[in-house]
């Protein structure tokens, strides 16, 4: 029973990130479609390079981490079928570790894209990043209160005059738009992620049953990891809010479409 409770705590932490990843997927997909409609196909391809490189690098990094063999990799190579980049990889179906890695390989662009935007915030808008503090969390109510407080401070600082008077902020905006519009996952990415997602709770259960006699991983995570969870969630929600604000802004009547909206480009990470 103690192992089951511990697994429930760990999976709850994981579930928070999964829900935010889903929300980020929806926001960035809308942003990407709007960018494509406004810029047209040729301009979109020219501006897609930074985001595509980050996207495909996310796939490739987790391929290496989970010992998948990369058969072919194109960080930026626009094709007539709309494909902007490609990471083709193979794995051993008998390997539990490699099969689990399919989830992280499929969702890799969300992880790397969020990390790159977070790093850009550190260097280009340190005022916003400095609002993050490691809170002391003793209950669920403390967690939500700390999360709301940190998020409010970050948003308030982001929209302050002292931030927007700096040229670094405008560089951050352009970079975030170019990278954020490619955080979204293609249908093949999602299909690849589903191959390994069901193995994650199995892995957590096996791990907890194996070490519960020595320590309680869930309790340790709740005691020492809640503060880090608050900070990480605050950063992810902040990114979602900013990208969502950009999406709404681009839907204002002042932005007229320069080309008919077409089906967004897809990326593939097929397994063999």
C-alpha positions in Angstrom: 0.0 0.0 0.0 2.9 2.4 0.8 4.4 1.7 -2.6 1.1 2.4 -4.3 0.7 5.7 -2.5 4.3 6.6 -3.4 3.7 5.8 -7.0 0.5 7.9 -7.0 2.4 10.9 -5.7 5.1 10.5 -8.4 2.6 10.1 -11.1 0.7 13.1 -9.9 3.8 15.2 -10.4 4.2 13.7 -13.8 0.5 14.4 -14.6 0.9 18.1 -13.9 3.6 18.3 -16.5 1.6 16.2 -18.9 -1.5 18.4 -18.7 0.6 21.6 -19.2 2.3 19.9 -22.2 -1.1 19.2 -23.7 -2.2 22.9 -23.1 1.1 24.1 -24.6 0.5 21.8 -27.6 -2.9 23.4 -28.3 -1.6 27.0 -27.9 1.4 26.6 -30.1 -0.6 24.8 -32.7 -2.9 27.7 -33.0 0.1 30.1 -33.0 1.8 28.2 -35.7 -1.3 28.1 -38.0 -1.8 31.8 -37.5 1.9 32.6 -38.3 1.6 30.5 -41.4 -1.6 32.2 -42.6 -0.1 35.7 -42.1 3.3 35.1 -43.6 2.5 32.9 -46.5 4.4 29.7 -47.4 7.7 31.3 -48.6 8.2 33.7 -45.7 7.1 31.0 -43.3 9.8 28.6 -44.5 12.5 31.3 -44.2 11.5 32.0 -40.6 10.9 28.4 -39.6 14.6 27.5 -39.4 15.4 28.3 -35.7 12.3 26.6 -34.4 12.7 23.6 -36.6 16.3 23.1 -35.5 15.2 23.2 -31.8 12.3 20.8 -32.6 14.4 18.2 -34.3 17.2 18.5 -31.8 14.7 17.6 -29.1 13.9 14.4 -30.9 17.6 13.6 -31.5 18.7 14.3 -27.9 16.2 11.8 -26.4 17.1 9.3 -29.1 20.6 9.3 -27.8 19.5 9.3 -24.2 17.4 6.2 -24.7 19.9 4.5 -27.0 17.8 4.6 -30.1 19.8 4.4 -33.4 19.4 7.6 -35.5 19.1 6.4 -39.1 18.6 9.9 -40.7 18.5 13.4 -39.3 17.7 16.6 -41.1 17.6 19.6 -38.7 16.2 21.9 -41.4 15.3 20.6 -44.9 12.0 21.9 -46.3 10.4 19.3 -48.6 7.5 19.5 -51.1 5.3 17.5 -48.8 5.5 20.2 -46.1 8.1 18.4 -43.9 10.6 20.9 -42.4 12.9 18.5 -40.7 13.3 14.8 -39.9 14.7 12.5 -37.3 14.3 8.8 -38.3 15.3 6.3 -35.7 15.0 2.6 -34.8 14.9 0.8 -31.5 14.8 -2.7 -30.1 11.1 -3.7 -29.4 12.3 -6.2 -26.8 14.0 -3.4 -24.7 11.8 -2.1 -22.0 14.1 1.0 -21.7 14.0 1.8 -25.3 10.3 1.4 -25.6 9.7 3.7 -22.7 12.0 6.3 -24.4 9.5 6.6 -27.3 7.3 8.9 -25.1 10.2 11.2 -24.4 11.4 11.2 -28.0 8.0 12.0 -29.2 7.5 14.9 -26.8 11.1 16.0 -26.9 10.4 19.3 -28.8 8.1 20.4 -25.9 10.9 19.8 -23.4 13.7 21.4 -25.4 11.6 24.2 -26.7 10.5 25.2 -23.2 14.1 24.9 -21.9 15.4 27.2 -24.7 12.7 29.8 -24.0 13.5 29.6 -20.3 17.2 30.1 -21.0 16.4 33.1 -23.2 14.4 34.5 -20.3 17.4 34.1 -18.0 19.8 36.0 -20.3 17.5 38.5 -22.0 14.9 39.2 -19.3 16.6 38.5 -15.9 14.1 40.7 -14.1 11.3 38.2 -14.9 13.5 35.2 -13.9 14.5 36.7 -10.6 10.9 36.7 -9.5 11.2 32.9 -9.1 11.8 31.8 -5.5 12.0 28.3 -4.0 9.0 28.3 -1.7 8.4 26.1 1.3 5.4 23.9 0.6 3.7 21.9 3.4 0.2 21.2 1.8 -1.6 21.3 -1.5 -3.0 24.8 -0.6 0.5 26.0 0.0 1.5 24.7 -3.4 -1.3 26.5 -5.3 -0.8 29.7 -3.3 3.0 29.7 -4.0 2.4 29.0 -7.7 -0.2 31.8 -8.1 2.0 34.2 -6.2 5.1 33.5 -8.4 3.1 33.6 -11.6 1.6 36.9 -10.7 5.0 38.5 -10.0 6.5 37.1 -13.3 3.6 38.5 -15.4 3.6 41.8 -13.6 7.3 42.3 -14.1 7.0 41.2 -17.8 4.5 43.9 -18.6 6.4 46.6 -16.7 7.8 49.6 -18.5 11.4 48.9 -17.3 11.4 45.6 -19.2 10.0 46.9 -22.4 12.5 49.8 -22.6 15.3 47.3 -23.3 16.2 46.0 -26.8 16.8 42.6 -25.2 13.1 42.2 -24.6 12.2 42.6 -28.3 14.9 40.0 -29.2 13.2 37.7 -26.6 9.8 38.3 -28.2 11.0 37.5 -31.7 13.0 34.4 -30.6 10.1 33.1 -28.5 7.7 33.5 -31.4 10.0 31.6 -33.8 10.8 28.8 -31.3 7.4 28.6 -29.6 5.6 28.2 -32.9 7.5 24.9 -33.4 7.0 23.5 -29.9 3.9 21.8 -31.3 4.0 18.1 -32.1 3.0 16.6 -35.3 0.6 13.6 -35.6 3.6 11.3 -36.0 5.3 12.7 -32.9 2.1 12.1 -30.9 1.8 8.6 -32.3 5.4 7.9 -31.3 4.9 9.2 -27.8 1.9 6.9 -27.3 4.1 3.9 -27.9 5.9 4.5 -24.6 3.5 6.5 -22.3 1.8 3.4 -20.9 5.2 2.0 -19.7 5.9 5.0 -17.5 3.4 4.1 -14.7 4.6 0.5 -14.9 8.2 1.7 -14.5 7.3 3.9 -11.5 5.4 1.0 -9.8 8.3 -1.4 -10.3 10.8 1.2 -9.0 8.7 1.9 -5.9 8.2 -1.8 -5.0 11.9 -2.3 -5.4 13.1 0.4 -3.1 10.2 0.9 -0.7 11.9 -1.2 2.0 14.7 1.4 2.0 12.9 4.7 1.5 9.7 6.2 0.2 10.4 8.0 -3.1 7.0 9.6 -3.2 7.3 11.1 0.3 10.9 12.3 -0.5 9.7 13.9 -3.7 6.8 15.6 -1.9 9.0 16.9 0.9 12.0 18.1 -1.1 10.7 18.5 -4.7 7.5 20.5 -4.1 9.4 23.8 -4.2 11.1 22.9 -7.5 7.7 21.7 -8.9 6.2 25.1 -8.1 9.0 26.9 -9.9 8.9 24.6 -13.0 5.1 24.9 -13.2 5.3 28.7 -12.9 7.8 28.8 -15.8 5.7 26.5 -18.0 2.4 28.4 -17.3 4.2 31.7 -18.0 5.4 30.5 -21.4 1.9 29.3 -22.2 0.4 32.6 -21.2 2.8 34.6 -23.3 2.5 32.4 -26.3 -1.3 32.5 -25.9 -1.2 36.3 -25.7 0.8 36.4 -29.0 -1.8 34.1 -30.6 -4.7 36.4 -29.6 -2.7 39.4 -30.7 -2.2 38.0 -34.2 -5.9 37.4 -34.5 -6.7 41.1 -34.2 -8.3 42.7 -37.3 -5.1 44.8 -37.9 -3.3 41.6 -38.9 -4.7 40.7 -42.3 -3.9 37.4 -43.9 -1.4 37.7 -46.7 -2.0 34.1 -48.0 -4.7 31.5 -47.6 -4.3 29.4 -44.6 -2.9 26.0 -45.5 -2.3 22.8 -43.6 0.6 23.3 -41.2 3.9 21.5 -42.0 4.4 18.2 -40.2 7.5 16.6 -38.9 8.1 12.9 -38.6 10.0 10.8 -36.2 9.1 7.4 -37.5 10.3 4.2 -35.8 11.3 1.1 -37.6 
